[in-house]
Amino acid sequence: MFDLDRWQEIFQTLSKNKLRTALSGFTISFAILLFTLLFGVGNGLKHTFEKQFAGDAQNSVYVYSGRTTKPFKGLQSGRRIQFRNDDMKFINGKYEDKIQFFSPNIQRNMQVIYKGEQNRYTVRGVYPDYQPLESAVIEEGRFLTYLDLERRSKVVAIGKLVEKDLFGNRNGLGKNLNIEGISYKIVGVFSDPGGDNEERFIYTPFTTIQGMYKPNDELDYIGFTFNPNLTVDQALSFTNNLTKQLKEKHSVDPRDQGAIRVRNYAEGTKNVEQFMSVLNIIILFIGIGTLVAGIIGISNIMVYIVKERTKELGIRKALGATPKSIVGMIMLESIFVTAIAGYSGLLLGVFTLKWIGDSLEKYFILNPSVETYVVVGATIVLVIAGTIAGYIPAKRAAGIKPIVALNDE
């Protein structure tokens, strides 16, 4: 393996046959390059879908009210459905065992001022349970508590971008904001994996904002997470039954799609998982096909190389070279070329993905990349294929008698 004379001989052979070496290397490099790009783009699509669902828990359910689109039981269409506190009690009473976290929501766009800085932000009145629904991560301080809810405290948790807008590089924790003329104390600053839009929200206790802006116990919508032990089909069945019962409670036609709407993230998650499974299978088949094409290319080239060197091998045998040394030389050359070319294709593929990565976002391909073990594994497969491809014709050539080899045309 580390015989200096043998390596000098291999490099000499490669340098004398530049075109043959280049074609062999190109076949292998292109196979690994294409394999890397395919898996990178596939992973980019995965990252895009993951980001779309990153802002909320995957078992989130949101219940919205709207206007009726059909008359029902003597009631006219166009009637506004208004959720109230008794709807919260209804849902919790019926499905307590199926609900994990629960929060009503009141949402208003408000003018927020801190000294000379001001802007308009969406202020949400929520329960403490709303934090896991939105996957909000507390960076400083705390989120809302049930004690805040009970006392109707004038406190807020603000997104990091709200803090940046109003305070610049200073810390906003503990400061007081003027929201529509009322002072609120900042008790927490959060980040959100959903991105910039999610970090421009301000959260305050539900009871605080309802007492100020919503008479008659009104609320805007309801959010909750279903029990994670439920399967996707069970969760969908649960929300279908909930929709049906809420329509009955508010005298809404069962066929009316506008009056009460339920958004279940489980359905989106299921669709995405199915899509990604199909995509993975397609990419896998294409990737395997690419590798097979590379293996066939290597095999054909190695057969041609050995055939071309038949006379040379005959001379070597006539001078006393053993079949074992001939096979070893050809296999070592094959492994060397395959490994170098495969690694070059791997580096080129990774570099290309990094180079074009940002430009692919407009095609909904985010951060295209490929796991190291995948491309390294593919390269190893090609190296093994190159070894086998070199061994079979080399073994056959080593068995030819010198006189036959020398007479080969």
N, C-alpha and C positions, 0 to 999 in steps of 0.2 A: 504493500500500500504506500509506504514512504520511501520506496526505492528511487533515489535521485535520478539514476540513469533512465528508469522507466518514465518518469515524469518529463524528463528532457525529450525523450522520444515521442511522448504524447503531444507535447507542445510543438515539436517539429512537424509532426504529422498534421496537426490542426493548421499550422501556419502555411503549409504547402497546399492545403485544400481549403482555402478561405471561403469559397462559394458554398462548398458542401457544409462547412461548419456554420456559416451564416444562415443557410436554409434550415438546418437542424435547430439552431438556436431560435430563429424567428418563429418556427412552428410551436415550440414550447412556450416562448415568451407571450405570443399572441393568445394562446389558450389560457394561460394564467391571467393575462391582462383582461380578457373578455370575461372570464369567470369573476374576477374581482369587481369589475364595473357592474356586472349584473347583480351581484349580491349587494353591492353598495347602493345602487338605485332602489333595490327592494327594501333595504333597511331605511332608506330615506323616506319612502312611502309610509313605512311603519311609524317613523318618528313624527311624520305629519299627523297621522291619526291619533297618536298618543298625545300630541300637544293639544289637539282639538278637545280631548276629554280630560286634560290635565287640570282644568280649573275647578272641577267638581268631583265629588266622590262618585265612584262608578256604580254605587247602589243608590244614587240620589233619585228622588221623585219630586216633581213640582206640580202643584195643582193650581190652575188659573181659572178665573171666571171671566165671562164676556157677556155678549148679548145673545138672546135666543134668535134662531133663524127660522123657527117653525112655530105655528100656534099649537097650543096644547091645553086640553081641559078647559076650554073657554078663555084662555089667556092668549093675548096677541103676541106675534113675533116682534122682535126688537126690544124685548123686555130686558133690562139690565139685571144680571145676577150678582148679588153682593154677598160676599163671605163675611161672617161675623164670628165672634168668639165661640158661639154654640156649635159652629162647624168644626172647630178644633176639638171640642169635647166629643162631638159625634165621631170623628175619625179615630181619636185615641181610645174611645170607649169600644168601638167595633173591632179595632185591629191592634190593640195594645201589644199582643204577642208577636206581631209581624213588623213592628216599628222599632228601629234602633234609636235614632236621633230625630227630634221633631222641633220645628220652629215656624211660627207664622211670620209674615213679613209685611211691613208697611214701608213704602219707598217714595221718597220725594226728592226733587232736585232743588237744592238750597244754596243760598249765597253764604259763603264761609269766609270770615275775615280774621287775620292775625296781624295786628298793628297795621303796617302799610301794605301788606300783601292780601289779596283777596281773589277768589275764584268761585265758580259754581261746581258743586259736586253732588253726586247721588248719595243721599243719607238713607240708610236702611235701619228700621227699627226691628230688632230680631231677639230671639232667645239665645242664651249661651250655646245651645246645641247647634246653632247655625255655623259655627266655626268648622266642624268636620264636614259639613255639607259642601262648603266652598273650598275645603282643603287649605284654609288660611294658616300660615305659619307665623306664630308670634316671634318677632325679632327683639322687641323690647317691651318690658312691662307685662301686661296680661290682656286677656280678652274679657268680655262681659261676664258677670256672674249672676246667679239667681238672687243674690242679695241686692245687686243693682236693680234687678227686675222688680223685686218686692218693694224697694224704697223709691222706685221711679227716679233713680239717680240721673243727674245730668252729666254723664260721662260718655266718652267715645273711644273707640279703637279705630285708628286711621291707617290707610295703606301707605306704603313707603313712598310712593310718588306724591301723595298728598303732603307728606312731611317734607319732601324735597321741594315742592312748589312753594309752600308757605314758610319754611324755615331754612331753605338752602342747605348748607352743610351742618347746620346746628341741630341739636337734639330737640325733638318736640315733646318728648315724654314729660308729663307733669304740667305742661303749659295749658292755657285756657284759650279756646276758640270761640269766636262770636258767630253763632249760626242763627241766622234770621233774627238777630237782636237778643239772643239768649246765650249765656255763657256755659260752655261745656268743657270739662277737664279731660285732657288726653291721658288715658290710663294704659294704652298699649299701641304699638306700631307693628303691623303685620306685612308679610310678603305673601305672594300667591303664585303658584306654578302656572296659573292661567295667563300670566303676562301683564302688560301695562294697564289694560282696561280694568282688570280685577284689583289692581293696586291703587285705583283712584276712587274707591268706595270708602265711606265712613259708616261705622256701625255704632248704634246706640241702643239702649234697652227698649224693647218693644212697648212696654207699658208707658215709658216716658213719652214716646212720640205719639202713641195712640191717644193718650190723655190730652195732648195738645191739639192734634190735627184731625182725629177721626172720632166723630160723635157716634153714639149708638153701637159701640164696640165693633166698628167696622175694621176690616183688614184687607190687604191687597191680594196676597196669595199665600199658599202654605207649602212649606218644603219639609221633607223628611227623608231619612234613609231607611230602607227596608232591612230586615234581619239578614245578615250576611250568610246565614245558614240556608236561606232559601235559594233554590236554583233559579236560573233566569226564567224558565217557563213558569215556575211557581210565582215569581215576582210579577210577571206579566199578567197572570191570572188574578193575582191580588189587586193590582191597579185597575184591571178591567171591572172587577166587582165593585171597587171603590167608586169608580166613575159612574157605574150604573146606580148605586145607592145614593150618591150625591144628586144625580139627576132626579131620582124619585123624591128626594127631600125637598128639592127646589122646584118641583113640578115642571120638569124639562122633558121634552120629547126624547125618547131613547135614541132616535136617529139624528138628533141635533148635535152637530160637531162643533158649534161655535160657543155655546153657552158655558160649558165646563170642559176644560182641556187638561189632560194629564200628560206630562212629559216624563217618561220613565227612561233613565239613562241605561237601564239594563237592556232595553231593546236596541239602542244604538250600539252598545258594547257587543251584543250578540251579532249584529250585522257586520260590525267591524271585524270581529274575530273570524266570522265565516269568510269575509272578503280576504283577510290576511292569510287564512289557511289556504285558500285557492291560489293566492299570489305566491305563497311560499312553495306550493307544489309546482307551479309553473316555472318559477325561478330555479327550483331544484332540478327539474327535468332538463331545462335549458343548460344549467350549469353542468350536469352530468353529461349531456350531449356534447358540450364544449370540450370536456375532459376526454371523452371517448374519441372525439375527432382529433384531439391532440395526441392521444395514445396511438391511434391508427397512423397519424402522420409520422410520429417517431418510429414506429415499427417499419413503415415503408422505407423511410430514409436509412434506417440501420441495415435493412436487408440490402438496399442498394450500395451502401458503404462497404459492407462485407464482400458483396459480389465484385465491386470495383477493385478491392484489394486482394482478390484471390491469388494472383501471381505473387504479390508481395508475401502473402502468408505461406505460399509454397516455398519461396526462397528461404524464409525463416525456418521452416521445418527441415529443409535440406541442409541448413547450417546448424541444425541441432536443437532448434526451439521445440519445447514440449507443447503438446496440446493445451495443457493447463496454463502455461505462460501466455499463449496466444489468446485464449479465452479471457484470461485476467486482464490483458492489455486492452482488448476491445471493450470489455465491460467497464473498466475504469475510465476509459475515454467517454463512453456513453453516459456514465454517472456524472462525470465532471461537466460535460456540456449541458446535460439536463438540469443539474443543480444550479449552475451559474445563470443559464437562460431563464429558468423558473423563478429564481430570486429576482432577476432583473425585471421580469414581467410583473412580479408582485409589487416591487417598489414603484414601478411606473404606474400601475393601477391605483395604488394608494395615493401617490402624488397627484394623479389626474382627478381623483375624487375630491381631494382637498382644493385643487385649483378651480374646478368648476362648481364646487359645492354651493356657494352663495348664489350663483347665477341660476341654479335649478329651483330656487324657492318659488319663482313665478309659475313653475309647472307643478307646484305642490309636492316637491321633493325636498325635504328638510334634512340638513346635515347627513348627506349620503356617506356612509362609512361601512366598513366590513370588519367583523371580528378577526383578530389576528389568527386565532386557532383555525378558522375556516380556510383562509388562503394558504396558511402554512401546511394544513392538512392536504389541500389540493396539490400544493407543490410537491409534497412527499409522495402523493399518489403518482404524480408524473415521473418523479425520480425512480420510483419502484418500477413503473411501466417502462421507463427508459432502460433500466437494468435488465428487465426481462427481454425487452426488445433487442438489446445488444447480445444477451446470452444465447438466445435460440439460434440466430444465424452464425454467431461466433462458434458455438459448439459444433454446428454442422460443418463450418469451414475448417475447423481444427481437425476434423476427422477425414478430410480429403487427403489422398496420397500426394506427396510432393510432385511427382511426375505428372499427375492429372492436373494439379493446380498450375504448374508451369506451362502446360499446353492450353490453358483456358483462354479463350478469346473474348 
